Amino acid sequence: MVTLVQLEYVIAVDTYRHFATAAEKCFVTQPTLSMQLKKLEEELGIIIFDRSKQPVIPTDIGKAVIKQARSVLSEVRKLHDTIDFFQQKISGELKIGIIPTLAPYLLPRFIGDFVKTYPDLKVHIKELLTEEIVEYLHKDLIDVGILVTPLHEDGIIAKPMFYEGIQVYPHPEHRFANQSQVNMAEIADPEIWLLNEGHCFRNQVLNLCSYLNLQQHSLPIEYASGSLDTLIKLVDKEGGFTLLPELAVEDLPINKRVQVKTFIDSFPLREVSLVYARSFVKEKLIGILEQAIQQSIPEPMLSANRGTLVEWQ
């Protein structure tokens, strides 16, 4: 008879593509995990994983079994969540993925009060790029992501929460510093500092200023950062300018916040959403997380009507 434990082991091996790592994540020895998977394969009369490959990969029929195993385990979780819902319990685990351009500015606003309000809920948070959050959601490695949408991803549901303005942060001696506002066309300039590839905010900036056509960089260093804070420090030290989302601007000290410029002809926005897989059933948790985040955000940022949404894909 197929057991839920065996299905959990199948999912773990598919997720990590390594028997030792899967066993470690399941808190069992590798021989125990391997034995249970062998018993499952004998019960079904198939081979689920091709063990001759490194990393191990599922066979064609194994892929179908893995898909069904994920569905079965999702329904089991739904059973427990249904019981918790009727018992009005907020407990268990909530695994959150959040993009790096949001994490340092958003998490401190709400996470402390959130965990104090729900002490029986164990919250795990991991900083991930957008594509990693999508992958983790599909593999059930996280429950929910906090990222920038629209996402246009099959099987993923997005709940928009708030809208950050995109603003200009120039060096005090840059020409933008003496302007009350910046014309949108002016930011298509080789003196702009950018995030690394893989960051959705980088793509939004590229979409905003059509920077893709610029090949030359007039700054003394050719560098792409993985951190908004690093970009701010580079601007302060080396000159030029960068673009910042609104929560990062709110986090600046007052003497630096006065350097920030808005645009003359537009107020570009990025949409921040909670995202989760269609199979995720902890709707009550999603609701309380959404409420906690929105209560921590300045009220004007809750409206999409104050500007123009900039897509990043």
C-alpha positions in Angstrom: 0.0 0.0 0.0 1.3 3.4 -0.9 1.9 5.7 2.1 1.9 9.4 2.6 5.4 9.2 3.9 6.6 7.5 0.7 5.0 10.3 -1.3 6.8 12.9 0.8 10.1 11.2 0.1 9.3 11.2 -3.6 8.6 14.9 -3.5 11.8 15.5 -1.5 14.0 13.7 -4.0 12.4 15.5 -6.9 12.9 18.8 -5.2 16.5 18.4 -4.3 17.5 15.8 -7.0 19.9 14.2 -4.5 19.0 11.3 -2.2 21.3 12.4 0.7 19.9 15.9 0.7 16.3 14.7 0.5 16.9 12.4 3.4 18.4 15.2 5.5 15.4 17.5 4.7 13.0 14.7 5.7 15.0 14.0 8.9 15.7 10.3 8.1 18.7 8.4 7.1 19.5 7.9 3.4 19.1 4.1 3.6 15.6 4.6 5.1 14.6 7.0 2.4 16.0 4.8 -0.4 14.4 1.7 1.0 11.0 3.3 1.1 11.3 4.6 -2.4 12.3 1.2 -3.6 9.3 -0.3 -1.9 7.1 2.3 -3.6 8.5 1.5 -7.0 8.0 -2.2 -6.5 4.4 -1.6 -5.3 3.7 0.5 -8.5 5.8 -1.7 -10.8 7.7 1.3 -12.2 11.0 3.2 -11.8 10.3 6.8 -10.6 13.9 8.1 -10.6 16.8 7.5 -13.0 19.6 6.8 -10.5 22.3 6.6 -13.1 22.2 10.4 -13.6 23.7 13.0 -11.4 21.7 14.8 -10.2 19.0 12.1 -10.3 16.1 12.9 -12.6 12.6 11.5 -12.8 11.7 9.1 -15.5 8.8 10.0 -17.9 6.3 7.9 -15.9 8.0 9.2 -12.7 7.1 12.8 -13.6 3.4 11.8 -13.8 3.7 10.0 -10.4 5.4 13.1 -8.8 2.7 15.4 -10.1 0.0 13.2 -8.6 2.0 12.9 -5.3 2.1 16.7 -5.0 -1.7 16.8 -5.6 -2.4 14.1 -3.0 -0.2 15.8 -0.3 -1.8 19.1 -1.1 -5.3 17.6 -0.5 -4.0 16.2 2.8 -2.8 19.7 3.9 -6.2 21.1 2.8 -7.8 18.6 5.2 -5.8 19.9 8.2 -6.3 23.5 7.1 -10.0 23.0 6.9 -10.1 21.8 10.5 -7.9 24.7 11.6 -10.3 27.1 9.9 -13.3 25.8 11.7 -11.5 25.8 15.0 -10.3 29.4 14.4 -6.7 28.4 14.8 -3.8 30.4 13.5 -0.9 27.9 13.9 1.6 25.8 12.1 4.2 27.1 9.7 4.2 29.9 7.1 7.1 29.9 4.6 7.5 33.3 2.9 9.8 34.2 0.0 10.5 37.9 -0.6 12.5 39.7 -3.3 15.7 41.6 -2.1 14.4 45.0 -3.2 11.5 44.7 -0.8 12.9 42.7 2.1 14.9 45.3 4.0 12.3 48.0 3.7 9.0 46.0 4.1 9.8 43.3 6.6 10.7 45.6 9.5 7.4 47.4 9.1 5.2 44.4 9.9 7.0 41.2 10.8 7.6 41.9 14.5 4.0 42.7 15.3 2.8 39.9 13.0 4.7 37.1 14.9 3.7 38.6 18.3 0.0 38.7 17.3 0.2 35.0 16.2 2.6 33.3 18.6 1.5 29.8 17.5 2.5 30.5 13.9 6.1 29.7 13.0 7.2 32.0 10.2 10.1 31.2 7.9 11.4 33.9 5.6 13.8 33.6 2.7 15.1 36.3 0.3 14.7 35.0 -3.3 14.7 36.5 -6.8 11.4 36.4 -8.6 12.1 33.4 -10.7 13.3 31.5 -7.6 10.0 32.4 -5.8 8.0 31.0 -8.7 10.1 27.8 -8.7 9.8 27.4 -4.9 6.0 27.9 -5.1 5.7 25.2 -7.7 7.8 22.8 -5.6 6.0 23.7 -2.4 9.2 24.9 -0.8 7.4 28.1 0.3 3.8 28.9 0.9 3.6 32.5 -0.4 5.8 35.0 -2.1 6.0 38.8 -1.8 7.1 40.3 -5.2 6.4 42.7 -8.0 3.6 41.9 -10.4 2.0 41.5 -12.9 3.6 38.1 -13.1 1.9 36.3 -16.0 2.7 32.8 -14.5 0.4 29.8 -15.0 -0.8 28.2 -11.7 0.2 31.3 -9.6 -2.4 33.6 -8.0 -1.5 37.2 -7.3 -3.2 39.5 -4.7 -2.0 43.1 -5.3 -1.4 44.9 -2.0 0.2 48.3 -2.6 1.9 50.4 -5.2 5.4 51.9 -4.8 6.4 55.1 -6.7 9.7 54.9 -8.6 11.9 58.0 -8.0 15.3 59.3 -8.9 18.2 59.5 -6.4 21.0 61.6 -7.8 24.4 62.6 -6.4 24.3 66.1 -4.9 26.6 67.4 -7.8 24.6 65.7 -10.5 22.6 68.0 -12.7 19.3 66.3 -11.5 20.1 67.6 -7.9 19.4 71.2 -9.1 16.1 70.3 -10.8 12.8 70.3 -8.9 11.7 67.3 -11.1 13.2 65.1 -13.7 11.9 64.6 -17.3 11.3 60.9 -18.0 13.4 61.1 -21.2 16.5 62.3 -19.2 17.0 59.0 -17.3 18.0 57.2 -20.5 21.5 58.2 -19.5 24.8 56.2 -19.2 25.4 57.7 -15.7 22.6 55.5 -14.2 23.6 52.7 -11.7 21.6 49.5 -12.1 20.9 46.3 -10.2 22.2 42.9 -11.5 20.3 40.9 -14.0 17.6 38.8 -12.4 16.1 41.6 -10.3 12.7 42.6 -11.5 13.4 46.3 -10.5 16.3 46.4 -12.9 13.9 45.3 -15.7 11.4 48.0 -14.7 14.1 50.6 -14.9 15.1 49.4 -18.3 11.5 49.5 -19.5 11.1 52.9 -18.0 14.1 54.6 -19.7 14.8 52.4 -22.7 18.3 52.0 -21.4 18.8 48.8 -23.3 20.1 50.7 -26.4 22.9 52.5 -24.4 26.2 50.7 -24.8 28.6 53.2 -23.1 29.0 53.9 -19.4 30.4 57.3 -18.4 30.9 56.4 -14.7 34.4 55.5 -13.5 33.3 51.9 -12.6 31.3 49.4 -14.6 29.3 47.7 -11.9 25.8 46.2 -11.4 24.7 45.7 -7.8 22.5 43.1 -6.1 21.5 45.7 -3.5 19.7 49.0 -3.5 21.7 50.1 -0.5 24.9 49.5 -2.5 23.6 51.6 -5.4 22.8 54.4 -3.0 26.3 54.3 -1.6 27.8 54.2 -5.1 25.9 57.2 -6.1 27.0 59.0 -2.9 30.7 58.1 -3.5 31.1 58.0 -7.3 28.4 60.2 -8.7 25.6 59.6 -11.2 22.2 58.5 -10.1 19.9 55.6 -9.6 16.2 54.9 -9.4 14.6 53.7 -6.1 11.3 52.3 -5.2 9.3 54.3 -2.6 9.8 52.2 0.5 13.6 52.4 -0.1 13.2 56.2 -0.3 11.1 56.2 2.9 14.0 54.4 4.6 16.6 57.1 3.7 17.7 59.6 6.4 16.1 63.0 6.0 19.3 64.6 4.6 19.4 62.1 1.7 15.6 62.0 1.2 15.7 65.7 0.1 17.9 64.6 -2.8 15.2 62.4 -4.3 13.4 63.7 -7.3 10.0 62.7 -8.9 9.2 62.9 -12.6 7.6 65.9 -14.4 5.4 63.9 -16.8 4.5 60.8 -14.9 4.5 59.0 -11.6 5.6 55.4 -12.4 4.5 52.7 -10.0 5.5 49.1 -9.3 2.7 46.8 -8.0 3.6 44.7 -5.0 1.6 41.5 -4.4 1.3 38.4 -2.4 1.6 35.4 -4.7 0.8 31.7 -4.1 0.1 28.5 -6.0 -3.4 27.5 -6.8 -3.0 24.4 -4.7 -2.3 26.5 -1.6 -5.2 26.3 0.8 -4.3 28.5 3.8 -6.6 31.3 2.7 -7.0 32.6 6.2 -3.3 33.0 6.6 -3.0 34.8 3.3 -5.8 37.2 4.5 -4.1 38.0 7.8 -0.7 38.4 6.2 -2.2 40.8 3.6 -3.9 42.8 6.3 -0.7 43.0 8.4 1.3 44.3 5.4 -1.3 46.8 4.2 -1.7 48.2 7.7 2.1 48.9 7.8 2.1 50.8 4.5 1.4 54.6 4.1 -2.2 54.9 3.0 -1.5 56.7 -0.3 0.5 53.7 -1.5 -2.5 51.4 -1.3 -4.0 53.1 -4.4 -3.0 52.4 -8.0 -4.8 55.5 -9.2 -2.0 57.9 -8.2 0.3 56.9 -11.1 1.1 54.6 -14.0 2.0 50.9 -13.5 5.3 49.9 -15.0 5.6 46.2 -16.0 8.9 44.5 -15.6 8.5 41.5 -17.9 
